[in-house]
Amino acid sequence: MAAYIAFGNWTDQGARSIADSPRRLDEAKRQLEEMGGRFIAFWMTMGEHDMVLVYETSDDAVAARFSLILNSLGAVRTKTLKAFPEAAYRQIVATLG
């Protein structure tokens, strides 16, 4: 499975309906599981971003689809990074040498 880190911010719409945020998070987890992925972690944060999600999917296409679904609902805007675990990092760096 490939890992992804998403930084999210509530939109004005999301902030107005903040009390529904836990339900929306549960729905996002369910949707990701239906696509064969899984949530690893979620944090509400203070600073530049309102939340951080860490999740896994089978490939980049599933991650892109999940990101598009999240953003299309209008409550959050996300920026997603593909994450490479330490073993992959070591393999990549070893090829430079």
C-alpha positions in Angstrom: 0.0 0.0 0.0 1.1 3.5 -0.7 1.1 6.1 2.0 -0.2 9.7 1.8 -0.3 12.7 4.1 -3.0 15.3 3.5 -3.1 18.8 5.0 -6.6 20.1 5.3 -8.3 23.4 6.0 -11.9 24.0 6.7 -13.7 26.2 4.1 -16.2 28.8 5.2 -18.9 26.2 4.7 -17.0 23.7 6.8 -16.4 26.2 9.6 -20.1 27.1 9.7 -21.0 23.5 10.1 -18.1 22.5 12.4 -20.4 20.5 14.7 -20.9 18.1 11.8 -17.2 17.6 11.3 -16.9 14.3 13.3 -19.7 12.8 11.2 -17.9 14.0 8.0 -14.7 12.4 9.2 -16.4 9.1 9.8 -18.0 9.3 6.3 -14.5 10.0 4.8 -13.1 7.0 6.6 -15.9 4.8 5.3 -15.5 6.0 1.7 -11.7 5.4 1.9 -12.3 1.8 3.2 -14.8 1.2 0.4 -12.0 2.1 -2.1 -9.7 -0.4 -0.4 -7.7 2.2 1.6 -7.4 2.8 5.3 -6.9 5.8 7.7 -3.7 5.6 9.7 -4.1 8.8 11.7 -6.0 12.0 12.0 -5.1 15.1 13.9 -6.8 18.5 14.4 -3.9 21.0 14.3 -3.2 24.6 15.1 -1.3 26.8 12.7 -1.2 26.9 8.9 -3.5 23.8 8.6 -6.6 22.8 10.5 -6.0 19.0 10.2 -3.6 16.4 9.1 -4.6 13.0 7.7 -2.3 10.0 7.1 -3.8 7.2 5.0 -2.9 4.3 2.7 -4.4 3.3 -0.6 -3.5 0.7 -3.3 -2.2 3.4 -5.7 -2.0 7.0 -6.7 -5.3 6.8 -8.7 -7.2 5.8 -5.6 -5.6 8.5 -3.6 -6.4 11.1 -6.2 -10.0 9.9 -6.4 -10.3 10.2 -2.6 -8.8 13.7 -2.6 -11.2 14.8 -5.3 -14.2 13.4 -3.3 -13.1 15.1 -0.1 -12.7 18.5 -1.9 -15.9 18.2 -3.9 -18.0 18.1 -0.7 -17.1 21.7 0.0 -16.3 21.5 3.7 -12.5 21.1 3.4 -9.7 21.9 1.0 -6.7 19.5 1.1 -3.1 19.3 -0.2 -1.9 15.8 -0.4 1.7 14.5 -0.4 2.8 11.0 -1.4 4.9 9.6 1.5 7.8 7.1 1.1 8.5 4.9 4.1 12.1 4.6 5.3 12.8 1.4 3.4 11.7 3.0 0.1 13.7 6.1 0.9 16.8 4.0 1.5 16.3 2.1 -1.8 15.9 5.4 -3.7 18.9 7.0 -2.2 21.0 3.9 -2.8 20.5 4.3 -6.5 22.2 7.7 -6.5 25.5 6.4 -5.7 
